[in-house]
């Protein structure tokens, strides 16, 4: 009974799923460069590391529904408040993992890179970030799956996506419609998680670790 809407309206669910993916990927594309900048600054400037971590952590403690309601008066309805919400909430996972990954890189490796004549920028781009990549990708994976879940709030502010099924179903007392949205969101989140887990295993550092463990 509860699967009726999902099975009978696969075209509608598919269209809303594509919208949901677009919102989630766009939010991640905006959030990741910002988090990289914050994470690198936090690692290089140790005195402000903890304040940065406190700020991004504090953002995540604000209830998502309250945050998006707060944004509506200034940003209106639609995609903009949804993206702002998702970008802000993404920072806690991204910045944390970027900082953790970079701090975890062996200092001897960085010093060796400097010893062969690399500039600080070259060390950062060619050695430091690639060595931290597995941890950073783990943060991206967590962020994307969390973002997919939070993006349902876009349906509340007319931004599109699978949230439309949930909020329309709740408003019309249609459990079948709600269940269709839930099923699609779960499938999408699981698919994103599996995809990024696969990408994590393909990084040079991850391959080197696997090769070392086999010896």
VOLOKOL-605169 format. One record per residue (C-alpha): residue number from 1; x, z, y. Coordinates in nm, 2 decimals. Layout:
BEGIN
TIBA seq     c1     c3     c2
TIBA NUM      X      Z      Y
...
END
This chain:
BEGIN
TIBA seq     c1     c3     c2
TIBA   1   0.00   0.00   0.00
TIBA   2   0.27   0.10   0.25
TIBA   3   0.47  -0.21   0.17
TIBA   4   0.19  -0.45   0.25
TIBA   5   0.29  -0.52   0.61
TIBA   6   0.66  -0.56   0.51
TIBA   7   0.59  -0.81   0.23
TIBA   8   0.32  -1.00   0.42
TIBA   9   0.51  -1.03   0.75
TIBA  10   0.87  -1.10   0.65
TIBA  11   0.90  -1.36   0.93
TIBA  12   0.80  -1.10   1.20
TIBA  13   1.02  -0.83   1.05
TIBA  14   1.31  -1.08   1.03
TIBA  15   1.27  -1.18   1.39
TIBA  16   1.27  -0.82   1.50
TIBA  17   1.57  -0.75   1.28
TIBA  18   1.77  -1.02   1.45
TIBA  19   1.67  -0.87   1.79
TIBA  20   1.78  -0.53   1.66
TIBA  21   2.12  -0.67   1.55
TIBA  22   2.17  -0.84   1.89
TIBA  23   2.10  -0.51   2.08
TIBA  24   2.33  -0.31   1.85
TIBA  25   2.62  -0.56   1.86
TIBA  26   2.59  -0.60   2.24
TIBA  27   2.60  -0.22   2.28
TIBA  28   2.90  -0.20   2.06
TIBA  29   3.08  -0.48   2.24
TIBA  30   3.04  -0.30   2.57
TIBA  31   3.12   0.05   2.43
TIBA  32   3.43  -0.04   2.24
TIBA  33   3.65  -0.16   2.53
TIBA  34   3.54   0.15   2.74
TIBA  35   3.62   0.38   2.45
TIBA  36   3.96   0.22   2.40
TIBA  37   4.05   0.27   2.76
TIBA  38   3.93   0.64   2.75
TIBA  39   4.10   0.70   2.41
TIBA  40   4.44   0.55   2.52
TIBA  41   4.43   0.75   2.85
TIBA  42   4.34   1.07   2.65
TIBA  43   4.64   1.02   2.42
TIBA  44   4.89   0.92   2.69
TIBA  45   4.78   1.18   2.95
TIBA  46   4.76   1.50   2.74
TIBA  47   4.64   1.73   3.02
TIBA  48   4.31   1.54   3.05
TIBA  49   4.26   1.48   2.68
TIBA  50   4.05   1.78   2.62
TIBA  51   3.83   1.73   2.93
TIBA  52   3.76   1.37   2.81
TIBA  53   3.67   1.49   2.46
TIBA  54   3.44   1.76   2.61
TIBA  55   3.26   1.50   2.83
TIBA  56   3.19   1.25   2.56
TIBA  57   3.09   1.53   2.33
TIBA  58   2.85   1.67   2.59
TIBA  59   2.68   1.33   2.63
TIBA  60   2.58   1.33   2.26
TIBA  61   2.42   1.67   2.29
TIBA  62   2.15   1.53   2.53
TIBA  63   1.84   1.44   2.33
TIBA  64   1.81   1.06   2.31
TIBA  65   1.45   1.04   2.41
TIBA  66   1.52   1.26   2.71
TIBA  67   1.81   1.05   2.81
TIBA  68   1.62   0.72   2.80
TIBA  69   1.33   0.88   2.98
TIBA  70   1.57   0.99   3.25
TIBA  71   1.70   0.63   3.28
TIBA  72   1.36   0.46   3.32
TIBA  73   1.30   0.55   3.69
TIBA  74   1.64   0.40   3.80
TIBA  75   1.68   0.12   3.53
TIBA  76   1.32   0.03   3.46
TIBA  77   1.20  -0.08   3.11
TIBA  78   1.36  -0.33   2.88
TIBA  79   1.72  -0.38   2.76
TIBA  80   1.92  -0.22   3.04
TIBA  81   1.83   0.15   2.98
TIBA  82   1.86   0.09   2.60
TIBA  83   2.21  -0.04   2.64
TIBA  84   2.32   0.24   2.87
TIBA  85   2.19   0.49   2.62
TIBA  86   2.36   0.33   2.32
TIBA  87   2.69   0.28   2.51
TIBA  88   2.70   0.64   2.62
TIBA  89   2.62   0.78   2.28
TIBA  90   2.88   0.55   2.11
TIBA  91   3.16   0.71   2.30
TIBA  92   3.17   1.03   2.11
TIBA  93   3.25   0.86   1.77
TIBA  94   3.47   0.58   1.92
TIBA  95   3.69   0.79   2.15
TIBA  96   3.73   1.07   1.89
TIBA  97   3.85   0.83   1.62
TIBA  98   4.07   0.63   1.86
TIBA  99   4.24   0.96   1.97
TIBA 100   4.27   1.09   1.61
TIBA 101   4.40   0.76   1.48
TIBA 102   4.67   0.72   1.76
TIBA 103   4.78   1.08   1.73
TIBA 104   4.82   1.04   1.36
TIBA 105   5.07   0.76   1.39
TIBA 106   5.42   0.87   1.30
TIBA 107   5.63   0.92   1.62
TIBA 108   5.94   0.80   1.43
TIBA 109   5.77   0.46   1.39
TIBA 110   5.70   0.44   1.76
TIBA 111   6.05   0.54   1.85
TIBA 112   6.19   0.28   1.61
TIBA 113   5.98   0.01   1.79
TIBA 114   6.11   0.12   2.12
TIBA 115   6.47   0.12   1.97
TIBA 116   6.44  -0.25   1.89
TIBA 117   6.36  -0.33   2.25
TIBA 118   5.98  -0.33   2.26
TIBA 119   5.82  -0.25   2.60
TIBA 120   5.56   0.03   2.61
TIBA 121   5.28  -0.23   2.62
TIBA 122   5.42  -0.41   2.31
TIBA 123   5.46  -0.08   2.13
TIBA 124   5.09   0.00   2.20
TIBA 125   4.95  -0.34   2.11
TIBA 126   5.18  -0.44   1.82
TIBA 127   5.25  -0.11   1.66
TIBA 128   5.05   0.19   1.78
TIBA 129   4.70   0.05   1.77
TIBA 130   4.75  -0.15   1.45
TIBA 131   4.88   0.16   1.27
TIBA 132   4.57   0.35   1.39
TIBA 133   4.33   0.07   1.30
TIBA 134   4.19   0.22   0.98
TIBA 135   4.08   0.53   1.16
TIBA 136   3.95   0.33   1.45
TIBA 137   3.75   0.11   1.22
TIBA 138   3.60   0.41   1.06
TIBA 139   3.48   0.52   1.40
TIBA 140   3.34   0.17   1.46
TIBA 141   3.15   0.19   1.13
TIBA 142   3.00   0.52   1.21
TIBA 143   2.91   0.41   1.56
TIBA 144   2.74   0.09   1.45
TIBA 145   2.53   0.26   1.19
TIBA 146   2.43   0.53   1.44
TIBA 147   2.36   0.27   1.71
TIBA 148   2.13   0.08   1.47
TIBA 149   1.93   0.40   1.42
TIBA 150   1.92   0.49   1.79
TIBA 151   1.83   0.13   1.89
TIBA 152   1.48   0.19   1.77
TIBA 153   1.42   0.36   2.10
TIBA 154   1.43   0.01   2.25
TIBA 155   1.09  -0.04   2.11
TIBA 156   0.96   0.25   2.33
TIBA 157   1.09   0.08   2.65
TIBA 158   1.00  -0.28   2.56
TIBA 159   1.35  -0.39   2.48
TIBA 160   1.25  -0.54   2.14
TIBA 161   1.40  -0.48   1.80
TIBA 162   1.26  -0.29   1.50
TIBA 163   1.15   0.00   1.72
TIBA 164   0.85  -0.21   1.81
TIBA 165   0.72  -0.18   1.46
TIBA 166   0.77   0.20   1.46
TIBA 167   0.61   0.27   1.80
TIBA 168   0.33   0.02   1.76
TIBA 169   0.26   0.15   1.41
TIBA 170   0.25   0.51   1.54
TIBA 171   0.03   0.41   1.84
TIBA 172  -0.22   0.23   1.62
TIBA 173  -0.20   0.48   1.33
TIBA 174  -0.07   0.20   1.10
TIBA 175   0.16   0.36   0.84
TIBA 176   0.23   0.03   0.67
TIBA 177   0.38  -0.11   1.00
TIBA 178   0.59   0.21   1.04
TIBA 179   0.71   0.18   0.69
TIBA 180   0.81  -0.18   0.74
TIBA 181   1.03  -0.08   1.04
TIBA 182   1.18   0.21   0.84
TIBA 183   1.27  -0.02   0.55
TIBA 184   1.43  -0.28   0.77
TIBA 185   1.63  -0.03   0.96
TIBA 186   1.76   0.14   0.64
TIBA 187   1.86  -0.20   0.49
TIBA 188   2.03  -0.31   0.81
TIBA 189   2.23   0.02   0.85
TIBA 190   2.34   0.01   0.48
TIBA 191   2.44  -0.36   0.51
TIBA 192   2.64  -0.28   0.83
TIBA 193   2.81   0.02   0.66
TIBA 194   2.91  -0.18   0.36
TIBA 195   3.04  -0.48   0.57
TIBA 196   3.26  -0.26   0.78
TIBA 197   3.39  -0.06   0.48
TIBA 198   3.50  -0.39   0.33
TIBA 199   3.67  -0.49   0.66
TIBA 200   3.85  -0.15   0.66
TIBA 201   4.01  -0.22   0.32
TIBA 202   4.15  -0.55   0.45
TIBA 203   4.37  -0.40   0.73
TIBA 204   4.75  -0.42   0.68
TIBA 205   4.78  -0.04   0.68
TIBA 206   4.51   0.01   0.42
TIBA 207   4.67  -0.26   0.20
TIBA 208   5.01  -0.10   0.24
TIBA 209   4.87   0.24   0.14
TIBA 210   4.70   0.10  -0.17
TIBA 211   5.02  -0.08  -0.27
TIBA 212   5.22   0.25  -0.22
TIBA 213   4.97   0.45  -0.43
TIBA 214   5.02   0.21  -0.72
TIBA 215   5.39   0.26  -0.74
END
